[in-house]
């Protein structure tokens, strides 16, 4: 067995043998109750919701929409369709778009890398429409792409009608859906995500600040996007990383810019103060190697298909209880990916995580002698391990 496997199994044994019961200093208060229309606070790696209010309520996202605009563009860029140095000719339609602006002149050619900063940092509607037209030919066609990517991300309560977030009855989402989008932005496009932490951008002689005031408030916050409209109120998607833990906050419908900043800070401070996230088990690493019968090998490597992160109240790590429930009498042939048990992690009586244990390799049938020998051995194994069952069958 590899050293990594020994390490994980040793860890498993440790937490299984750890005594149950919560540490005395780990009381978690109720999450903040904020006056915003809706919000959600989730851990980036485990996906655990730490605080929420009307997270599945349909809301107007305002300029939080631009997170999807950038996400779609990043995919097109990744597919090799464009380069950041490519130039976009600003149409009159883009130039006259209302709302926040990058102040791009009509008819001028602007490099994509500048438009990207104009969207992310300055929230420029003119830059957003220009990029949408460049990618898809028209903003309506680009909105179709946005909806396709939303479905792929599992944003089932979302529909986009434009690239900017200008109010439209057919343009809506939820705080929970936006948290999925934020997670995808950070995970899939880390280089672009770095732009969300830039505080200033100057274009055409005009210097504008990032509208996310949290970047000036806390050093651990590195994104993401603000939004505002008469129908949506003041909105803020934020994320930060502290003590090996990243949180994502989505808040919509605050009354003022100052309130959205303070309310988001309350959420993030609550999460970082009272919770901690741990990487328990690595994907595609043998966590157990049970006996397999009738095969061309004697043991089967079992593991999980994705890394397991958990978020728990601070100070309760040693109280975790992890167990593996493995199918009995595993018999070849076994196909890689087959489910043969589950990993269960609990904290006291609370179920923290449950994941299937799958075969990490194929096990083919053994030779005729191997199968005969195992057939006899398996019979004795069943009698020794289930004597009452065997006695019942014989009576």
C-alpha positions in Angstrom: 0.0 0.0 0.0 1.3 3.5 -0.8 2.4 5.8 2.0 -0.5 8.2 1.2 -2.9 5.4 1.8 -1.3 4.5 5.2 -1.5 8.2 6.2 -5.2 8.4 5.4 -6.1 5.1 7.1 -4.1 6.1 10.1 -6.1 9.3 10.3 -9.3 7.4 9.9 -8.4 5.1 12.8 -7.4 8.1 14.9 -10.8 9.8 14.5 -12.7 6.6 14.9 -11.1 6.0 18.3 -11.5 9.6 19.4 -14.0 10.0 22.1 -17.4 11.5 21.2 -18.7 14.6 22.9 -18.3 18.3 22.1 -15.5 20.5 23.4 -16.6 22.8 26.1 -15.6 26.0 24.2 -17.4 25.4 20.9 -20.8 26.9 21.4 -22.0 28.5 18.1 -24.4 31.4 18.3 -27.2 31.9 15.8 -26.2 33.4 12.5 -26.7 37.2 12.1 -30.2 38.2 11.2 -29.8 40.9 8.5 -32.4 43.2 6.9 -31.3 42.5 3.4 -33.8 40.8 1.1 -31.9 37.6 0.8 -28.4 36.2 1.6 -26.3 33.0 1.9 -23.0 32.2 3.5 -21.3 29.0 2.3 -17.9 27.4 2.7 -16.1 27.3 -0.6 -14.6 23.8 -0.3 -17.3 21.8 1.6 -20.3 23.6 0.2 -21.8 23.8 3.7 -24.3 26.6 4.3 -23.5 28.5 7.4 -26.1 31.2 7.3 -29.0 32.0 5.0 -32.2 34.0 4.5 -34.5 33.3 1.6 -31.6 31.8 -0.3 -33.9 30.2 -2.9 -36.2 33.3 -3.3 -36.2 34.7 -6.9 -34.3 38.0 -6.9 -33.0 40.6 -9.3 -29.2 40.2 -9.5 -28.4 43.6 -10.9 -24.7 43.8 -11.8 -23.9 40.5 -10.0 -25.0 39.3 -13.5 -21.6 40.3 -14.8 -20.1 37.3 -12.9 -21.8 35.1 -15.4 -20.8 37.3 -18.3 -17.1 36.9 -17.3 -17.6 33.2 -16.6 -18.9 32.6 -20.1 -16.2 34.7 -21.7 -13.5 32.7 -19.8 -14.9 29.5 -21.2 -14.7 30.9 -24.7 -11.2 32.1 -24.1 -10.2 28.7 -22.7 -11.5 27.0 -25.8 -9.1 29.1 -27.9 -11.7 31.2 -29.7 -10.0 34.5 -28.6 -6.9 36.0 -27.0 -6.8 38.7 -24.4 -4.9 40.8 -26.8 -7.7 40.7 -29.5 -9.3 44.0 -30.2 -13.0 44.8 -30.0 -14.6 47.6 -31.9 -17.1 49.4 -29.7 -20.5 49.6 -31.3 -22.9 52.5 -30.9 -25.2 50.1 -29.1 -22.6 49.3 -26.5 -21.4 52.9 -26.2 -24.9 54.2 -25.3 -25.8 51.5 -22.8 -27.0 53.2 -19.6 -25.8 52.7 -16.1 -22.2 52.4 -14.8 -19.6 52.9 -17.5 -16.0 52.3 -18.5 -16.4 55.3 -20.9 -15.3 53.5 -24.1 -15.5 55.7 -27.2 -17.8 54.5 -30.0 -15.9 53.1 -32.9 -12.6 52.7 -31.0 -10.8 49.3 -30.9 -10.2 48.1 -27.3 -8.2 45.1 -26.2 -10.2 42.4 -24.5 -8.0 42.4 -21.4 -8.9 46.1 -20.9 -12.6 45.4 -21.4 -12.4 42.6 -18.8 -11.1 45.0 -16.2 -13.7 47.5 -17.2 -16.4 44.9 -16.4 -14.9 43.5 -13.2 -13.5 46.6 -11.6 -15.6 49.4 -13.0 -18.8 47.4 -13.6 -19.0 49.1 -17.0 -22.2 48.3 -18.8 -20.7 49.6 -22.0 -17.8 47.3 -21.8 -20.0 44.4 -20.9 -22.3 44.8 -24.0 -19.2 45.3 -26.2 -17.7 42.0 -25.0 -21.0 40.2 -25.3 -21.4 41.4 -28.9 -17.9 40.3 -29.7 -18.3 36.8 -28.3 -21.8 36.0 -29.6 -22.6 38.6 -32.3 -25.4 40.1 -30.2 -26.3 40.5 -26.6 -29.4 38.3 -26.9 -27.3 35.5 -28.4 -24.8 35.9 -25.5 -27.7 35.7 -23.0 -28.5 32.3 -24.5 -24.9 31.2 -23.8 -25.3 32.5 -20.2 -28.4 30.4 -19.7 -26.7 27.3 -21.1 -23.8 27.7 -18.7 -26.2 28.4 -15.8 -27.9 25.0 -16.4 -24.6 23.2 -16.5 -23.7 24.7 -13.1 -27.0 23.6 -11.6 -28.4 27.1 -11.4 -31.9 25.8 -11.8 -33.7 28.9 -10.6 -31.9 31.3 -12.9 -32.6 33.0 -16.2 -30.6 35.7 -17.9 -32.1 38.2 -20.3 -29.0 40.4 -20.8 -25.3 40.5 -20.0 -25.3 43.6 -17.7 -28.1 43.1 -15.1 -30.2 46.0 -16.3 -33.7 45.2 -14.9 -35.9 42.9 -16.9 -38.9 40.8 -15.8 -37.3 37.8 -17.4 -33.9 38.3 -15.7 -33.7 36.6 -12.3 -31.7 34.2 -10.1 -31.3 33.3 -6.4 -28.7 33.9 -3.8 -28.0 30.1 -3.7 -27.5 30.0 -7.5 -25.2 32.9 -7.4 -23.1 31.1 -4.7 -22.7 28.2 -7.2 -21.5 30.6 -9.9 -19.1 32.3 -7.5 -17.6 28.9 -6.6 -17.2 28.1 -10.3 -15.4 31.4 -11.0 -12.9 30.8 -8.2 -12.3 27.2 -9.0 -12.2 27.1 -12.7 -10.5 30.5 -13.6 -8.1 31.5 -10.8 -6.1 33.8 -13.0 -9.2 35.9 -14.0 -10.3 35.8 -10.3 -7.2 37.7 -9.3 -8.6 40.7 -11.2 -11.6 40.9 -8.7 -9.2 42.0 -6.0 -7.7 44.9 -8.0 -8.7 48.2 -6.4 -8.3 50.6 -9.3 -8.4 50.7 -13.0 -7.6 53.6 -15.3 -8.9 53.8 -18.8 -9.0 56.7 -21.3 -7.5 58.9 -18.5 -10.3 58.1 -16.1 -9.4 56.4 -12.9 -12.2 54.5 -11.2 -12.2 52.4 -7.9 -13.4 48.9 -7.5 -16.9 49.3 -6.1 -16.3 46.5 -3.6 -15.4 48.5 -0.5 -14.6 45.3 1.4 -11.2 45.2 -0.4 -10.2 48.3 1.6 -11.7 46.9 4.9 -10.2 43.4 5.3 -7.0 42.1 3.8 -8.3 38.5 3.5 -11.2 39.6 1.2 -10.3 39.2 -2.5 -13.6 39.6 -4.4 -16.1 39.5 -5.9 -18.7 41.9 -7.4 -21.2 44.6 -6.4 -24.6 45.4 -7.9 -27.3 48.0 -7.7 -30.5 48.9 -9.4 -33.8 50.5 -8.4 -35.4 47.1 -8.3 -32.6 45.0 -6.8 -31.4 47.4 -4.2 -27.7 47.2 -3.2 -26.1 43.8 -3.7 -22.7 42.2 -3.0 -21.0 38.9 -3.8 -17.9 38.5 -1.6 -15.3 36.0 -0.9 -12.2 35.8 1.3 -9.7 33.3 2.5 -8.4 33.0 6.1 -6.8 30.2 8.1 -7.0 27.7 5.2 -10.7 28.4 4.9 -12.5 30.3 2.1 -16.0 31.6 2.4 -18.5 32.9 -0.2 -21.2 35.4 0.7 -24.1 36.5 -1.5 -26.2 39.4 -0.3 -29.0 41.2 -2.2 -31.5 43.9 -1.4 -29.7 46.1 1.1 -31.0 49.6 1.4 -27.6 51.4 1.0 -24.1 50.8 -0.2 -22.8 51.2 3.4 -25.3 48.6 4.6 -24.4 46.0 2.0 -20.8 46.3 3.1 -21.4 46.1 6.8 -24.0 43.3 6.5 -21.6 41.2 4.3 -18.8 41.8 6.9 -21.1 40.4 9.6 -21.7 37.3 7.6 -18.0 36.7 6.8 -16.8 37.4 10.4 -19.4 35.1 11.7 -18.2 32.2 9.5 -14.5 32.7 10.1 -15.0 33.2 13.9 -17.1 30.1 14.6 -16.3 27.5 12.0 -13.4 25.7 10.5 -12.9 23.5 7.4 -10.8 20.4 7.1 -9.6 18.2 4.2 -10.4 14.7 5.5 -9.8 12.4 2.6 -8.2 12.6 -0.8 -9.9 11.4 -3.9 -8.8 8.3 -5.8 -6.6 7.1 -2.9 -7.0 3.7 -1.2 -8.8 4.2 2.1 -9.3 0.5 2.7 -8.3 -2.7 0.9 -10.8 -5.5 1.9 -10.5 -9.1 0.8 -11.9 -10.0 -2.6 -12.9 -13.5 -3.5 -12.6 -15.4 -6.8 -10.4 -12.7 -8.4 -7.0 -12.4 -9.9 -5.9 -10.5 -6.8 -6.7 -10.8 -3.2 -7.5 -7.2 -2.2 -9.6 -4.4 -3.6 -8.6 -0.8 -3.2 -11.7 1.3 -2.2 -11.8 5.1 -2.0 -13.8 8.2 -2.9 -14.1 10.0 -6.2 -13.7 13.5 -4.9 -11.8 15.1 -2.1 -13.8 15.3 1.1 -13.9 18.6 2.9 -16.0 19.2 6.0 -16.9 22.4 7.8 -17.6 22.1 11.5 -17.8 24.4 14.6 -14.4 25.4 15.8 -12.7 23.1 18.3 -14.6 20.0 17.4 -12.2 18.3 15.1 -11.1 15.7 17.6 -14.7 14.7 18.2 -15.3 13.6 14.7 -16.3 9.9 14.2 -15.5 8.5 10.7 -16.5 4.9 9.7 -16.4 2.8 6.6 -19.3 0.5 6.0 -18.0 -2.1 3.4 -20.0 -4.7 1.6 -19.4 -8.2 2.8 -17.9 -11.1 0.8 -16.8 -9.1 -2.2 -16.6 -11.4 -5.3 -14.9 -10.9 -8.6 -15.4 -9.7 -11.3 -15.4 -6.1 -10.0 -15.4 -3.0 -12.2 -13.6 0.2 -11.4 -16.1 2.7 -10.1 -18.6 0.1 -8.7 -20.0 1.1 -5.3 -19.1 -1.3 -2.5 -19.8 0.6 0.7 -19.9 4.1 2.1 -17.8 6.5 4.2 -19.8 8.1 7.0 -18.5 11.1 9.1 -20.5 12.2 12.2 -20.1 14.7 14.9 -22.0 13.4 17.8 -25.4 12.5 16.4 -25.1 14.9 13.5 -24.3 13.4 10.1 -21.5 15.6 8.6 -20.8 13.8 5.4 -21.6 10.5 3.6 -19.9 9.4 0.4 -19.9 6.1 -1.5 -16.8 3.9 -1.4 -16.0 2.8 -4.9 -13.6 0.4 -6.5 -10.5 2.2 -7.6 -9.4 -0.7 -9.9 -10.8 -3.6 -11.9 -10.6 -7.1 -10.4 -11.0 -9.8 -13.0 -11.9 -13.4 -12.4 -9.0 -15.5 -11.2 -7.9 -18.8 -12.6 -10.0 -21.9 -12.2 -7.8 -23.0 -9.3 -8.0 -19.5 -7.7 -11.8 -19.6 -7.9 -12.0 -23.2 -6.5 -9.6 -22.4 -3.7 -11.5 -19.2 -2.8 -14.9 -21.0 -3.1 -13.8 -23.4 -0.3 -12.2 -20.7 1.8 -15.2 -18.4 1.4 -17.5 -21.2 2.7 -15.4 -21.5 5.8 -15.2 -17.7 6.1 -19.0 -17.4 6.1 -19.4 -20.2 8.7 -16.8 -18.7 11.0 -18.1 -15.1 10.7 -21.8 -15.9 10.5 -22.3 -19.2 12.4 -25.9 -18.5 13.4 -26.9 -17.7 9.9 -25.3 -20.8 8.5 -26.9 -23.0 11.3 -30.3 -21.5 10.4 -29.8 -22.3 6.7 -28.9 -26.0 7.6 -31.9 -26.6 9.9 
